[in-house]
Amino acid sequence: MRTLRRPTHRAAPGAVGRRGAAGLGRLFGPVRDARGMAKWVLWIGLGITVLFIVLAVFAPLVAPYDFDQYRNAEGIRFGKQAPPSAAHLFGTNVLSTDVLSRVIFGSRTALTVVVIAVVFALAVGLPLGLISGYFGHKLDRVLVLVMDALFAFPYLLLAIVIAFLLSETIGRGVMSAAVAIAVVYIPQYFRVVRNHVISVREEPYVEAARALGARPRTIIVRYVLFNVIQTVPVIATLNAADAILTLAALGFLGYGIQPTDAAEWGYDIQRAIADAGSGIWWTGLWPGVAIVLLVTGLTLLGEGLNDVLNPVLRRRRIERVDLPSREARVLEPGGEA
C-alpha cells in the first residue's frame, strides 16, 4: 500500500524579493499616483514633518547652544530675558538660556517621546485587537471591558495619573512620558483593529483557509493582518499629532520630563506665562509656534494618507481614450462592411 505525500512547493529564487517589491508597490503606488488636493495636503504635511525630523536628528549641529547652556565660551552669562538679537535670534528666557536652542532640542524630545509612545501603543493594541476580534467569546468580552474602562477616562487625566505613578518608580524622564501617553492610545488601536477583524474573519478566503486546516496563527498573520493593517498608518499619524499636544500639556502641568534632562515645549510655555504679562513675548511665542507647526504637519500627513490610501476617498487617474470613428473602422481590413 503506497502512501501519498503532499507535494511541497519551494519558492523560486527571487520570489521573496518580488513579493516584497509587489508589497511596496501596493503601498507606495497610491501615494505616487495621488492627484488633486490630497496630493498637496500629503506633501505639505510630509515636508513640515521632515523639517522637524531633521532638526531633531541634527539638533547638536543646528542649535547654536546646548538646551541648558546659559554662559558663552568665555564664561559670560547670557542676558536674562534678553530680546531677539544677532547672538540670540529668538532671545533668552528667565533662566538665561537660548530660546532657539531650546526650541530645536525640544523637537528632538517631542519626536522621541511620540515615536516610543506610538510604537508601544501599536505593540500592545494591534495584537490584542487581532486576538480579540478573531477568537471572540469570553476573551473578547474581557478585553473589550478593560479597553472601554480605559477609554472612559479623559485622556489627559489618564496620562497624568500614569505619569504620576511612573514618576514615583522610574522618575520623570522620556520613557515615563512615552508610556503615559501610549496607555491613552492603546484602546483606540484595539477598537479599530478588532472591529475590522470581525468583518474580515467571515470573508470567503478566511473560511477557505480554515477549511483547509490552516492554524489560527497562520490565518491571522497571513490573511487577516495584512487586510487590517492598512488603516494603522493613518491612525498612527493622527495619534502622533495628538501625542504632541498631550506631551505639551503634561509639561505645562509639571508632570512631563524633568527640566534638567531635556528641553520640552510645554514646560517652556508654562515658564513664559509670567513673561507675557510683562511684554516679554518671545519666550512663549516660539515654543507655541513649534507645537502648532508640528501638530499641523502631522495632521496634514495623516489626512493626506487617509485620502490617498482609502479606496473610497482616493481619486483615480482618468486617461483619455480616443476611439476610432465608424468610418475609420469600415476602412480598416476586416472592418464592418
N, C-alpha and C positions, 0 to 999 in steps of 0.2 A: 504494500500500500504506500503510494507516494504522498509525500507531504508538500502541499503547495505553499510557496513562500511569496509574500507580497514583494513586488519589485521595489527597490529603493532608488530614488531619484536624487542624483547629486547635481548640485548647481554647477553650471558650466563656468569655466574661467572667465572672470569679469562680470558674471551675472550679478554678484553683490554690488559691484560698483555701478552697474547700470541701474539696478533697483534704487540705490541711494541717489543717483543722479535724477531718476524719474521722480523720486520723492521731493527733492529740492526743486525740481521743475514745477511740480504741483503747488509748492509753497510760494515760490517767487514768481511764478508765471502771472498770477493775478496782479501782483504788485507791479510787474514790468508792463502789463497791459492796461494799467489804470488810466482812466480818462476823466476829464471834467474837473469839478470841484473836489472830488475825492482825492485826485492826484495831488492837487495843490495843498490840500489840508495835510495829507500824509507827508509830503516832502518838507513843508514848513515845520511841522511838529518834529520830524526827524532831524532837521537842521538845528533847531533850538536844543534838542536833547543831546545831539552830538557835541555841540558847543560846550555844554556843561560837563559832558563826559571828558572832553579834552582838558578843560580847566581842572577837573578833579584828578585826572591821571598825572598831569604835569604841574600840579599846584606848587611844589617847591621851586620849579623853574620859572613859573609865570609870576607868582606873587613877589612883590618887592621885599617883603619882610616875612618873618615867621608869624603865625597867628597870635602868639602871646608875646612877641617882641615889643618892648617899649623903650629901647635905647638903640642908638645907631652904633656904627663900628667904633666911633671914638668914645663911646660910653656916655654920651649926652642923652638925657631923657627927652623923648618926644613931647611936644606940647599937649597939654590936656584939653580935649575937645577943640582942637585946632581946626579951622575951616579948611576946605579943599585948597591945595597949593601944588606947586611943582613936586615937592618932596612927598606929599601925601595927596594923591589925586582925589580920593574920597574923604579926606580929612582923618581926624583921630577921634576916639571915643573917650569916655570918662576914665578909662584905665590907661590912656595914652598909647593904645595900640592902633595900628593902621587899619582903617575900616576896609579898604580894598583887599588887603591880605586876608582879613577875616571872612570877607565875602567869598573869596576864591577857595580858601580852605574849608569854608562851610559847605561848598558844593561837594567836596570830597566826603565830608561827614554825611551829608544828606543822601548821596547816591550809595555810599557803603551801607548805611542802615536800610535803605529801601531795597537794595539787591538782596541782602541777607533776609529781610522780612518776607519778601515775595517768594524767594526760594524755599524758605522754611514753611510758609503757608501752603505752597504748592506740594511740598514733600509730604505734608500731613493731609491736606484736604483732598487732593486728587486720588490717592489710593483708597481713602475711606469712602469717597463718593463712588468709585468703581465697585468696591466690595459691597457697599450697602445697596446700590442700585441693581446689581446683578443677582445677588443671593436673596435679598429681601427678608421677609419673615421677621423673627424676633430681633435679629441683629440690626436690621434696618430700622425697626421701631426704636431701639435703644439709641442708636447713633443719631437719628432724627431728633429725638428728645433732647439729647445733650447739645446738639448744634443749635436747636431752636432756643434752648435756655441761654446759650452764649449770644445768639443773635438778638435776644430780647433786651440785653443790656445796651444802653447808649455806648457807642463805640469809643468815645473819648473817655467816658467813665471807666469802661473796662480796661482800656490801655493804661489809665492812671493807676488802677488797682494792681494790675500785673507789674507795672514799673515799680510801684512802691514795694511790692513783695520781693521782687528781684533785687532791688537796691539793698535790702537787708541781708542778702545772701552773697551775690556776686558783685555788688556795687553798681554805681550809675555809670555805665560805660556804653559802648556801641552795641555790644551783644545784648545787654539787658533792654535797651531801647528797641532793638530789632525784634526780639522775642515778644515784647509787649505789643508791638504793632502787628506782628504776624498772627497772634492769637485773635485779633479783631477780624482778620480776613479769612481765616480757615473756614468758618461756616459758609461764606459766600462761595468759595470754590467747591465745597462739599455739596451744597444745594444745586448749583448749576450742573456739576458733573453727574450727580445722582439722577436728576430729572432727565438728563439726556440719555443716560444709560438705560433707564426704564423704558424709554421709547425704542432704543436701538436693540435691546436684548430680544425683542419679539420679531425682528426682521428675518426674512427667509434665509439669508446667508448664515445668520447665527443659529437658527433652528437646524439648518443642514449640517453645520459643523458639529452641533450637539448630537444629531442623529448618527453621524459617522463615528462617534466615540471620542471626540476631542475633549481633552480635560478642561475644566473651568479656567485654569490658569492660562492655557493656550488660547481659549476663546477670548478672554478678557484682554490679553496682551496683543493678540494678532488681529482680532476682528472688531473689538469694542473700543479699545483705547484710541486707535487712530481715527475713528469716526467721531470721537468725543472731544479730542484734544484740540480741534480746530478753533473752538471758542476760547481756549485758555489764553493765548497771547493777547487778545483784546482785553479780557478781564484783568490780566496781569498788568497791562499798561495803564489802564484806568485806575486800578488799585495803587499803582506806584505814585500816580499824581495825588491821590487821596492820602497816601502814606507820608508824603512831604508835608502836607498840612497837619497831619496828626503828630509828626515829629516836632514841627514848629510849635504846636500847642503844648506838647509835653515840656519843651524847653522854656516856653513862656511861663508856664505854671511852676517851673522849678523841679520837674520830675524827669527831665531829659538827661543829657550827657553831662558829666562833670565838666565845669568850665575850664579846668586846668588840663583836661585830656584832649579836647578838640574844640574847634570853633563850631558854633551852632547858631543858625539864623534866629530861631525863636528866642534864645537867651539874649542875643544882641538887641532884639526889638524890645524885650522886657526891660533891659537896662536903659533903653533910649526913651522910655515914656517920660521920665522927668526932664530929659533934654528938650523934648518937643515943646513943653510949656515955656522954655526959656529962649525959643527961637533957634535952637540948635537942631536943624532938620536933617543933617547929613548922617547922623549916627543911626537913625532908624529907617531912613528912606532907602538906602541901597540894599540892606538885607531884605526889606519888604519887596523891592523890585526883583531881586533874585528869586524869591519864593514865587512871585506872580509869573515870572518868565518860565521857570522850570515846570510849574504846575500847568501852565498854558501849553508848553511844548509837549508834555506827556499826554495831556488831554487830547490835543490835536492828533498826536500819533495814534492814540487809541481809537479815536473816531475815524481816522483815515483807514486804519487797519480793518475796522468793522465794515466800512463801506466797500473796501476792496475785497476782503476775504468772504464776506457774506454773499452767497449766490443770489439771494433775494434782492439785495440792495445794489449789487455790482452792475455797473454799466458796461455792456459788452461792445466791442468794436464792430461797427457796421461798415462793411465794404460794399462798394457799388459794383454791381454785376450788369454788364451790358449784354443783353440777349439779341441775337440776330433777328432782323425783321423777317416777315413772311416771304418777301421777295427774295431775300438772300438765301433762305432755306430752300426755295424752289430751284434756284440756280445751282446749288451745291450738288455734287454727284450723289445719287441715291436719295435726293430730297424728295419732297412731295411733287406729285405730278401737276 
